[in-house]
Amino acid sequence: GSSIRAGRATARCSASEEASARPAAGSQWAAALRLLETMPEAGHEPTAYSYNLAQTACMRGGQWRSAIELFESAAVRDVATFSTAIAAHSKLGDADKAIETLRAMPAAGVRPNEFSYATTISAVGAAGRWRDALSLLNEMPRAGVRANSYCYNAALAALDRGGQAAEAVKLLDRMAGAMAPDVISYTTAISSCTRVPSMFGAAMGVWERMRAAKCPPNAYAYSAVLTACERAGAWEEALLLMGDMKRDQVRPNRHVFASAIGACASQGRWSDALRLLARMRVEGIAADEVCFVAALNACARGREWRKALDLLEAMERSADEEAEAMVTLGEPLLKTGAPTPMLTLTEAAALNAPPATVRAYGVALSAMHKCSQWEAAVALLRRMQTEERCPPPNLLCFTSALAACGAAVWGRGAVAPARQALALWAEMLDESTVVPDALCASYVADACASAGQWRAGLKVFDDFHRAREGAAPKEAEVGPGEMQREELTPRQENAQLNEVCSLLDGLNRRGVPRETLSMEAAIACCEQYALGDRLVEMLKREDTQITEDLFVRKKPR
């Protein structure tokens, strides 16, 4: 009778601990520890199951170190006790301790199982040690443990994090020879392929294998394959996949739409991008900044700067009553996908837009640069500087506006944009908190060159060098374009530097003031700022202009 009562008391203690370890009671890990401590006082020694329940409560409460301390103090341990300790080390980012705990199991008379290995593989994979993950997977047969899907998926995740796309596809093949891969397996293999631009074909191949195996894809699988399409610029495949998703009755998420819009944006398919943005309203998914910026990029690359401006203005008025009132007008278009007299495609896409960010302004300015709309670009930049609802412009915004001025046609029509570029340049040097970089200087020089103001362009390079002297190095933001410059050999660099010095010395001898461009600034432009090519061009243009002016003056009337 007493043994039965003792058994019932032990069962009550275990039941109490189990209740404390449930997900809903994740915050009650301390209560679970107290219950464990009171068991000896009640005359019942904790079992391995008791320790496991207390560890589980700690894990669900985010108390990783407490779970490890329980493992170290446990009088009895089983495979679950070890596996939970390995998981706690993984959460703390200590892969070495996770491996050490796995290796200690045989000495403690506990045989590792597939979950012990899966947890350890996850730990080393999270630390970026994909080789160790494969090594652990390969040793499982020798240890007499058969790998399950958790083990393979953990190793695939390690390869994905390590950027080992080819190895991930090979491991998927190996897994298929042992068992049927699940949706996580296929999704992880596709995700690894998205990290390598040349592996787009492999990503689509894995996707087709999943469909052929009749493994139902979920939203995460679609998100992975659409990310591959986005990075490869495969907009047609992206649109087909969005259609497949609808037929499969898989509800898309925000990431799916962002990738599909990004794929359209990469090829300038602005109308398709806007239709996807409008479809988000139908699906009941709020578009975030990523989606709208991708749509803005589509307009920029499609050279539809006015539509980009319309989207940006919709983001500006996102909190206005006008935006809410337009929602009901958009329903006919959103359901049919065809324009209506009430609402244009751009207006439908702009429904419920998120607030405008500086990144969105930068992309809209980039669209104006691509379309050589310098007046619109300068006006938008000024709006950012003066209106309270607008964020202050950053380097990208200034660079795009300067690039628009620099892209103006040559001749008399370029005088006004050159003046605006020089005015913005002066602001950046004197008043702005944004420090100009070499790309800014290059675009201002381009604007001066378009207007035939070679000497003003040379002065820009000199101003830039003076502004950079003594300034702390600053990591440049990504501008609307990169400096187009081939890598020069040391001999070519020396030749370029000699040419610059020779041209500048010749101009000084012909009357160009030395304060226009100092020799020190000219050397720095070549050696530090990658502006040597532009500088040579400007110096030659100024030399030609002086020669032409002399010829005109000497020509008999």
FIKOL-329022 format. One record per atom (N, C-alpha, C): x, y, z. Coordinates in steps of 0.02 Angstrom, whole numbers, plus 50000, padded with zeros to 5 digits. Each point is the difference from the previous one (the first is absolute). Example, Ala and Ser with C-alpha at 12.3 -4.5 7.8 and 13.67 -1.06 7.14 Angstrom:
506604971650390;499555005950000;500455006050000;499825005349964;500425005950003;499615005550037;
# end
This chain:
500404993950000;499605006150000;500425006350000;500554999950040;500435005950003;500355001249934;500194994549966;500335000849935;499525003049948;499364998050006;499515002949953;499915007450013;499975001950065;499945007150017;500615003949976;500604997150008;500605003449978;500005000849924;499764994949965;499975000449927;499525005549978;499425000450036;499525005249983;500295007050014;500395000750055;500305006550016;500515001949947;500404995149979;500495001449947;499655002149935;499454996649985;499625001649940;499735007150004;499765001950062;499745006850008;500545005249989;500614998750026;500565004649990;500175000649926;500034994349965;500165000249929;499465003549961;499374998850019;499445003449966;500045007550010;500185002250061;500065007150014;500565003149958;500574996349996;500555002549960;499805000449927;499654994949976;499804999949930;499555005949985;499565001650045;499555005849990;500415006449996;500535000650041;500425006050000;500415000549937;500114994449965;500435000149941;499625001149936;499345000650003;499615001049940;500155006849968;499905000649933;500155006349966;499645006050030;499384999050022;499635005750027;500305002350066;500394995550030;500295001850065;500755001049994;500235002649944;500715000949988;500325004750050;499605004650028;500275004750048;500044997050070;499764993750009;499994996950066;500584995250010;500565001449966;500584995650008;500254999950072;499955005750034;500225000350070;499584995350043;499354999649986;499564995550038;500204992749988;500194998549939;500224993249985;500634998250038;500465004850006;500614998750038;499854999050074;499535003950026;499824999250071;499694993150013;499574997849954;499704993450007;500524994550000;500505000949957;500544995149997;500394999750065;500115005950030;500385000350063;499614997050058;499335000349998;499594997450056;499904992549998;500174996849944;499894992849995;500384996050053;500665001450013;500344996150053;499695001150068;499765006150014;499695001450064;499374995850010;499674998549943;499394995950003;500164992650000;500664998550000;500214993050001;500024996749932;500065004049948;500024997249932;500605002849963;500454995749978;500585002249963;499795001649928;500245005749974;499835001749930;500264994849951;499614998549951;500204995449947;500265004049941;500264996649950;500235003449939;499415003649968;499414997050004;499415003249972;499845006650035;500115000050066;499885006250039;500475005549976;500654998349993;500495004949977;499835002449929;499774995449959;499835001849931;499445005149997;499504998950043;499435004750002;500235007050023;500435000150051;500245006450026;500445003549946;500404996049965;500405002949945;499555002949946;499484996349984;499535002549948;499685006650021;499825000650063;499715006350025;500505005749993;500634998550015;500525005249993;500105002049927;499994995149956;500105001549929;499435004349974;499384998250020;499435003949976;499985006950031;500325000850058;500045006650031;500615003949979;500404997249954;500595003549976;500584999950049;499974995550048;500534999650051;500504994549981;500415001649949;500464994949972;500514997850053;500285004650036;500524998350049;499714995850057;499395001550019;499684996050053;499904992849977;499834999149936;499924993349973;500664996150002;500555003649985;500674996950002;500194998350072;499865004550046;500154998850071;499624993950026;499384999249978;499614994250020;500324993649974;500245000349938;500334994149970;500624998250041;500395005150018;500634998750036;499874997450071;499445002050030;499854997850069;499584993750003;499764997749943;499544994350000;500354993750024;499674996550046;500294993750026;499914994449949;499475000449962;499874995049947;499865003749935;500264997349946;499915003149934;499814994749949;499595002049953;499854995649944;500135003949935;499804997249944;500155003149936;499665006849994;499415000750029;499645006549996;500365005350041;500284998050058;500375004850041;500605002849962;500374995449967;500585002249961;499785004349940;499484997949965;499785003649940;499775007050016;499665000750058;499775006750020;500595004450017;500514997150032;500605004050016;500355002249937;500024995549950;500305001949935;499625005849969;499334999650003;499595005449972;500125006650037;500104999750066;500145006150038;500675003049980;500514995849990;500655002549977;499925003249931;499584997149958;499885002749933;499695007050005;499525000750046;499675006550009;500505005350023;500504997850039;500515004750024;500565001049950;499954996749942;500505000849948;500664996550015;499994995050043;500614996450019;500004993249967;500234999749938;500004993849962;500494994950029;500565002450025;500504995450028;499724996350060;499635003550043;499704996750058;499464995049978;499655001749947;499494995449974;500324993449978;500565000649963;500364994049977;500284996250060;500275003550048;500294996950060;499474996050038;499395002850004;499464996550035;499804993749962;499985000449933;499844994049960;500534994650010;500635002050001;500554995250008;500004996850070;499715003450049;499994997450069;499464994750011;499544999249953;499444995550010;500214992650007;500434997449956;500194992950007;500344998550067;500445004650023;500344998950064;499514999850058;499425003449993;499505000150053;499514994249993;500144995649951;499574994249990;499355001749964;500005005749965;499405002249964;500164999949925;499614996749961;500114999549928;499665005849965;500375004049961;499695005549963;499474997449951;499495003849989;499514998249950;499985005449945;499544999349954;499975004649943;499875007250023;499635000950054;499855006850023;500625003250032;500414996050033;500635002650028;500445002649944;500054996149947;500415002149943;499695006049964;499354999949990;499665005549966;500125006650036;499954999850067;500105006050040;500725002549996;500474995350000;500715001949996;500155002849930;499734996949949;500105002549931;499725007149994;499425001250030;499715006849999;500465004950035;500314997850056;500435004550038;500615002149959;500334995249968;500605001749960;499805003849937;499414998449974;499775003649940;499865007250015;499705001350059;499865007050019;500645003950009;500554996650015;500655003350009;500375000649933;499684998049946;500315000649933;500504994549985;499994994650039;500494994649991;499674994349961;499905001249935;499654995149959;500404993549990;500665000550001;500414993949994;499904995450060;499975002950060;499874996150060;499304996949997;499525003749972;499324997449994;499994993849956;500355000349942;500034994149956;500384994350033;500535001650037;500394994850034;499574996350050;499605003650039;499554996850049;499484995649965;499735002549944;499514996049963;500324993649974;500625000549976;500344994249972;500204994950052;500095002150062;500214995350053;499414996150029;499395002149986;499424996850030;499954992549985;500114997849938;499984992749987;500514996150042;500595002950008;500524996650040;499794999550073;499615004950023;499764999950070;499374995850008;499784997149945;499404995850003;499365003950005;500015006249977;499405004350003;499795001749929;499384998949985;499745001549933;499755007249998;500255003749951;499805007149994;499275000549979;499645004550031;499315001349980;499975006749963;499405002249985;499925006349961;500265006050039;499954999850067;500265005650040;500765000749991;500344994449998;500735000149992;500195002949931;499674997449948;500155002549933;499825007449992;499435001950028;499795007049994;500475004750038;500254997650058;500485004150038;500645000949961;500234994749967;500615000449959;499895004549939;499414999549969;499835004349944;500005007450021;499735001350060;499995006950026;500705002550011;500454995650023;500705002050011;500335001849933;499864996149948;500285001449934;499705006549972;499375001150013;499685006249978;500335006150032;500114999750066;500335005550034;500725001049976;500324994649982;500695000349977;500085001749927;499445001149965;500045001749929;500234994349956;499894993950021;500234994149962;499414997149960;499825003349947;499424998049961;500104993249966;500574999149969;500124993649965;499994994250049;500305000950058;500004994750051;499294998650024;499605005250006;499314999150023;499604995849950;500085001349935;499654996049950;500234992850002;500654998950010;500264993150005;499714996550061;499965003550056;499724997050060;499264998449991;499645004349964;499304998549986;499944993649960;500444999149951;500004993849961;500134993950045;500485000850045;500174994650047;499404998550045;499665005250023;499424999050043;499454996349963;499915001749935;499484996849960;500134992649992;500634997950004;500174993049996;499844996250064;499915003750056;499874996750064;499285000750022;499695005749982;499315001350020;499725005549955;499365001250006;499695005349959;500135006850033;500345004649966;500095006850028;499325003250012;499965004150052;499385003650013;500055007149975;499485004050011;499995006849973;500565004250030;500204998650062;500555003850030;500654998449964;500104993749982;500614998049964;500055003649933;499464999849961;500015003349934;500095007650008;499645002950048;500035007250009;500705002350019;500334996250044;500685001850022;500494999549942;499934994749959;500444999249942;499915005749951;499385002049988;499875005649955;500295006450028;499905001050066;500275006150032;500755000449993;500354994450006;500735000149992;500205002049929;499604997949951;500155001849930;499905007549987;499555003250038;499885007149989;500605004350019;500454997350040;500585003850023;500565000249948;499944995949948;500514999749948;499665001949934;500185005649969;499665002349939;499974994849945;500534996049993;500034995249945;499584993750013;499694999550059;499634994050018;499255000749992;499785004949959;499285000849989;499704993949967;500354997249951;499754993949967;499944994250049;500484999550046;499964994650050;499415001150047;499875006250018;499435001550043;499344997949967;499935001749936;499394998149964;499974992449992;500594996849993;500004992749994;499754996750064;500215002650058;499764997350063;499255001150007;499785005949978;499285001550003;499604995049958;500244998549939;499654995349957;500004993050030;500564998250034;500034993550033;499484999550055;499905005450037;499515000050053;499304999249972;499855003449945;499344999349969;499904992949973;500544997349969;499944993249972;499914994850055;500295001350060;499934995450056;499335000950036;499595004649974;499345001550030;500065002050073;500545003750015;500085002850067;499685007049999;499465000950036;499635006549997;500435005850024;500115005149959;500395005850023;499595004450046;500345003250047;499665004850043;500255007049982;499795004950039;500195007049985;500755001050005;500334996450045;500725000750007;500364997349938;499764994549973;500304997249939;499915004849942;499405002949993;499905004949947;500445006150011;500075002150062;500425005850014;500724998749979;500254993950012;500694998349983;500105000149924;499554996849963;500094999649928;499895006949967;499555004050029;499915006849973;500605004550015;500334998750056;500625003750014;500524998349948;500034993749979;500464998049947;499845003749935;499355000649985;499785003749940;500205007350005;499905002950059;500165007150009;500745001249987;500444995950029;500725001149993;500254998449930;499624995949963;500204998449931;499655004649950;499545004350024;499635004349954;499504996249957;499784994250024;499544995849961;499285001950015;499785005549971;499345002750015;499444995549972;500114997049942;499484995749971;499874993950044;500544996850023;499924994350045;499665002150065;500165006050024;499705002550062;499245000849992;499785002849945;499285000949989;499654993349992;500334995249967;499704993349993;499934996750069;500515000850042;499974997150066;499455003250042;499895006549993;499455003250036;499334997149979;499944998349935;499394996749976;499934993050028;500564996350003;499994993250029;499805000250073;500245005150034;499855000650072;499255000850011;499695003749956;499285001150007;499624993549986;500234996149949;499684993749984;500114994850056;500585000450032;500144995450055;499655002050065;499665005649998;499655002650059;500475001050059;500605002449983;500495001850052;499965007550010;499865002250059;499945007150013;500695003349999;500105004949957;500665003349997;500105004550061;500625001250017;500165004750053;500365006049971;500195004650043;500315006249977;500674998649965;500374995150025;500654998549970;499924997349929;499484996049989;499864997449933;499885005749951;499575004650019;499865005749956;500625004349989;500385001250053;500605004149994;500494997049950;500084993350001;500464996849953;499735000349929;499354998949992;499715000349933;500045007049971;499865005050040;500065007049977;500725001649985;500464997550042;500715001149988;500244996949935;499734994149983;500184996849936;499785004349941;499395002850005;499755004549947;500425006449998;500185002550058;500395006250004;500684999249967;500314994250006;500674999049973;500025000949924;499424999049968;499975000749927;499575005949979;499835004450047;499625005949983;499274998749983;499734994350022;499304998349985;499545003650050;499945006549991;499655004150049;499254998450003;499684998549943;499274998750002;499864993550037;500424994949990;499904993750036;500125001050075;500505004150016;500155001450071;499415003550033;499705004749965;499435003750029;499394995550007;499914995449952;499434995350006;500094995550061;500614997850012;500124995850059;499885004050064;500205006349998;499895004350059;499265000950012;499615000849946;499285000750007;499684993550025;500284994349977;499724993550020;500084998950075;500505002950030;500104999150072;499395002450039;499685005249974;499395002550033;499464994749999;499934996549943;499494994849994;500144994350050;500644998350007;500194994550044;499985002150074;499885006450013;499975002350069;500685000550033;500525001349959;500685000450025;500235007249994;500225002950055;500235007050000;500705000349969;500075004149950;500665000949968;500455004150044;500624997850008;500475003750042;500485004049956;500495003050032;500495004149963;500374996049947;500174993750016;500384995849953;499614999249935;499354998650005;499584999149941;499965006549959;499885005550034;499935006449964;500665002349970;500544999050035;500655001949972;500164995849938;499814993550002;500104995749942;499595002549941;499375002150014;499585002849946;500295006649974;500275004150045;500335006149979;500604998549956;500374994750017;500574998049959;499774997849931;499434996549997;499734997949936;499855006049956;499705005150030;499855006249963;500655003549978;500504999950044;500635003349983;500344996549942;500034993450002;500334996349946;499594999949937;499345000850008;499575000649941;499955007149974;500395004550031;500015007149980;499315003250001;499634998350053;499345002950012;500045004250064;500355005749993;500125004050060;499375003250028;499525001449957;499375003050025;499624995050043;500004993649980;499654995050040;500374998850066;500675000449998;500384999550061;499825005750048;499925006049971;499815005850041;499304999150028;499544997249960;499324998750024;500004995350060;500404994749995;500044995250055;500295003350062;500515004049990;500325003450057;499505004850033;499625003649960;499515004750028;499454996250037;499844993949976;499514995950037;500274998050068;500654998650002;500324998450065;499995006150046;500085005949971;500005006150040;499325001350032;499484998549963;499335001450027;499674993750028;500404995050019;499734993650022;499545000750060;500105005150041;499585000850060;499415004549987;499935002649939;499465004749986;499344996449990;499465003650010;499334997249988;499904998449926;500345003749957;499934999049928;500194992949981;500544997450030;500224993249984;499474994950021;499695001050059;499494995450023;499395000249954;499825006049977;499415000649958;500094996649932;500634999549977;500134997049935;499964992450000;499994997050060;500004992750004;499394997049965;499405002750014;499394997249969;500005001049925;500305005549976;500025001149928;500444994949965;500474997150036;500474995549969;499754992949990;499444998150031;499784993149997;499894997349930;499675003749953;499914997249932;500664998349967;500485004450005;500664998849969;500354994250034;499984999850066;500374994950036;499734993049984;499354999449987;499714993549986;500114997849928;500015004649954;500064998249929;500715000849974;500405004250031;500685001349976;500025004549940;499435003049980;499975004449942;499865007250023;500295005049966;499885007050019;499265001849996;499785004650042;499315002550000;500035007549996;499445003149979;499985007349999;500095003050069;499824996250052;500035002850068;500705000250028;500414995049982;500644999250034;500514997249951;500585003249997;500534997549956;500374994350036;500434996549962;500394994650028;500465002650056;500315005749988;500455002950050;499625001750063;499395002849993;499615001850059;499784993850039;499834994749963;499804993850034;500584997050038;500595000149970;500604997350032;500185004050062;499825006449999;500205004550054;499544999850060;499464996049996;499534999750057;500354997450062;499875003250056;500284998050064;500764999649999;500305004949969;500735000249997;500305001350069;500604997250013;500335001450064;500295007149999;500195002750057;500305006750001;500655000249959;500125005749969;500595000849958;500635000350043;500514996649979;500655000050034;500525003349955;500585001450029;500535003149960;500224995449944;499964993550011;500184995349947;499525000649941;499355000850013;499515000849947;500145006449960;500165005450035;500175006349966;500614999049956;500494996350026;500614999049961;499874996349935;499564994950002;499844996249940;499615004349951;499535004150025;499635004549956;500475005049966;500485002650037;500505004549971;500424996449948;500164993750013;500374996149952;499624999149935;499334999250005;499584999649940;500045006549959;500015005650034;500065006449966;500685000849967;500524997450033;500675000249971;500024995949936;499714993950001;500014995749941;499625003149941;499525004350016;499615003349947;500245007149986;500585001950029;500295006749989;499525005650020;499604998950052;499515005050023;500315003850059;500485004449982;500375003450053;499575004950039;499535003449966;499575004850035;499574996550052;499704994349980;499584996350047;500424997350058;500614997849986;500434997350052;500195005450051;500195005849974;500195005550045;499395002250041;499425000349969;499395002050035;499844995250057;500074993449986;499864995150052;500515000450057;500625001249982;500525000750052;499855006150044;499805005549968;499835006050038;499404998850046;499534995849976;499424998450041;500224996250063;500474995649992;500264996350057;500345004650051;500305005349974;500365004650043;499545004850037;499415001249972;499575005350027;499374997650035;499724994249979;499374997750029;500124995550059;499615001150053;500104996350062;499834992649993;499524998449957;499794993049995;500514995849962;500485003249968;500504996449961;500634998850042;500314994249992;500644998850035;500555004249969;500515001850038;500555003849970;500384995749949;500235003149946;500344996149948;500674997250024;500164994049976;500654996950016;500455000449939;500564996650003;500485000349945;499714997549934;499614994550004;499694997349940;499555005149966;499625003850039;499545005049972;500405005649965;500515002650034;500415005249969;500344997449937;500264994050003;500364997149943;499544999249940;499384997750011;499534999049945;499815006849969;499895005050042;499845006749973;500585002849959;500614999250025;500595002349963;500094996149936;499864993450002;500054995949940;499505002249947;499405002050022;499505002549952;500245006449967;500315004350039;500285006149971;500574998449952;500414995050018;500564998149958;499804996549936;499384997449998;499774996449941;499665004549950;499985006650013;499685004749954;500375000249933;499635001849947;500295000349933;500545005449997;500494998949957;500545004849993;499755006349964;500315005550016;499845006349965;499685005050046;499655004849970;499705005350040;499494997550050;499654994549981;499494997350046;500304997150063;500654999150001;500334997150059;500245005350049;499925006349984;500245005350045;499615000150065;499334999649996;499595000250060;500134994050046;500014993849973;500154994450045;500705000450030;500475002849963;500685000850027;499995004850060;499615005449994;499945004750056;499694996650061;499484996049988;499684996550056;500484995050032;500394996549959;500484995250026;500525003550043;500255005749976;500505003850038;499705002850065;499365001949997;499685002550061;499924994450052;499794994149977;499944994350046;500694998050027;500505000449957;500684998350020;500245004750055;499865006449991;500205005050050;499654998750066;499364998049997;499634998450061;500324994250037;500184994949962;500304994150031;500665001650033;500375004549969;500665001950028;499945004650061;499505004349999;499975005350051;499484998850054;499414997449981;499444999950048;499744993150016;500034995549952;499674993550009;500384995550048;499624995750034;500304995050043;500224993949960;499844999949935;500194994549956;500685001649968;500484995650010;500675001149973;500034997249928;500185004149951;500024997549931;500554994949990;499904995449953;500514995149983;500245001349929;500454995649976;500295000949933;499474999749945;499474996050011;499474999549950;499635006649993;499885003450055;499685006649998;500435004849960;500645000250016;500465004549964;500004998549926;499984993749982;500004998049930;499375002549964;499424999450033;499385002249968;499975007749993;500255003550050;500025007449994;500465002049942;500574996649995;500465001449945;499684998549933;499604994649997;499644998449938;499515005649981;499655002750051;499535005449986;500375006149973;500575001550030;500405005749976;500264998749928;500214993849988;500254998349933;499455000749948;499394997850017;499445000649952;499875007249981;500135004650047;499895007149986;500625003449972;500534996149989;500625002849974;500405003950052;499844999050063;500355003750054;500554995550029;500534999049959;500534995350020;500375002450062;500125006450005;500385002650056;499614999250065;499345000949997;499584999050060;500024992650021;500024995649950;500054992950015;500654998250034;500555003149977;500654998850032;500005002550072;499665005650011;499965002850068;499624995350047;499534996249972;499624995250041;500484994850029;500464997549958;500474995150024;500455002850055;500195006349992;500425003250050;499615000950065;499365002249995;499585000850060;499914993350035;499914994849960;499884993450030;500614997750040;500595001149972;500604997950036;500085004150064;499875006449998;500065004250060;499504997850054;499404998149977;499494997950048;500194993450033;500354995749962;500184993550027;500635000250043;500405005249991;500625000650040;499825000850074;500284995750040;499905000550072;499344997150023;499564998049953;499354997150020;500094992750016;499614997550048;500044993050018;499734995849943;500304994349985;499754995649947;499284998150014;499585000249949;499294998550008;499804994949948;499664994850022;499774995049953;499455003049957;500104999749935;499535003149954;499374995849993;499435003449993;499394996449986;499984998249926;499554995549983;499954997949931;499645005449960;500325002449948;499715005349959;499614997149942;499735004249956;499604997549944;500414996549947;500655000450004;500444996749952;500684999350030;500414995849970;500674999150026;500505003449954;500575001750028;500535003049960;500224995049947;499955002049937;500204995649945;500755000749989;500374995350028;500725000549996;500304993049999;500404998649949;500334993649997;500605000150047;500174994150025;500594999550042;500625001549959;500425004450023;500605001949965;500604996450029;500474998349957;500624997250024;500425005650030;500504998450041;500445005350027;500305004449945;500184997049944;500285004049945;499495004749971;499374997649992;499475004349974;499835005650049;500004998450064;499875005250051;500535005549998;500634997949992;500545004849997;499955004349938;499824996849943;499925003749938;499435005150005;499454997950032;499435004550008;500195005950044;500364998750054;500205005350045;500475004949965;500474997449959;500455004449963;499615004349950;499504997049968;499605003849951;499615005650035;499714998550058;499635005150037;500465005750020;500574998450027;500475005250023;500255004249941;500134996749944;500235003549940;499475004849973;499384997549996;499455004249976;499875005950046;500004998850065;499875005350048;500565005249998;500624997749996;500565004749996;499955004349937;499804996949944;499915003749937;499465005350005;499454998350034;499455004850008;500215005850045;500384998550052;500245005350044;500445004949961;500404997349955;500445004249959;499615004249951;499404997549982;499595003749951;499495004650034;500075000950066;499605005150033;499454997550046;499924993450006;499494997450046;500265000850071;499655003650044;500255001150068;500124993550037;500544999850039;500174993950036;499484998350053;499625005050024;499504998550051;499384996449970;499954999949933;499454996349969;500064992650018;500584997249992;500134993050018;500744999450020;500124998650063;500694999450022;500294993449976;500664999749996;500344993949979;499874994550052;499975001950063;499874995150053;499324996849992;499495004249984;499324997449990;499974995549939;500365001949947;500004995949939;500304993250014;500544999750037;500324993750017;499534995750043;499675003250049;499544996350043;499414997149960;499755003849951;499454997649958;500204993549964;500634999649981;500234994049965;500134994250048;500345001550054;500244994850044;499504997750053;499545004550020;499564998350056;499264999449981;499785004049951;499285000549988;499764996849936;500444996849961;499824996749937;499685004949951;500245006250000;499735005149955;500505001849944;500504996049991;500525001749951;499745000649930;499574995349978;499735000249932;499605006449988;499565001650048;499595006149993;500455006249999;500515000050041;500445005850005;500385001049935;500264994749971;500365000549936;499545003049947;499374997649998;499525002649951;499885007550010;499905002050064;499865007150014;500605004449982;500604997650016;500605003949985;500095000849924;499884994849964;500065000349926;499485004849971;499394999750027;499475004549976;500195007350012;500255001450060;500205006950015;500575002249954;500474995649987;500565001749956;499745001649930;499524995849976;499715001249934;499625006649999;499635001650053;499625006250003;500465006149998;500564999750036;500485005649999;500285000949930;500164994449966;500275000449932;499505003149952;499364998050007;499485002749956;499905007450013;500015002150063;499925007150017;500575004249971;500614997350003;500585003649972;499945000649924;499754994749968;499925000149927;499485005249980;499455000350038;499485004949984;500265007150008;500395001350054;500265006750010;500515002049947;500404995249976;500515001649951;499735000249928;499404997449990;499724999849933;499865007049975;500235001949939;499895006849975;499265001349989;499815006050017;499295001949992;499855001849928;
# end
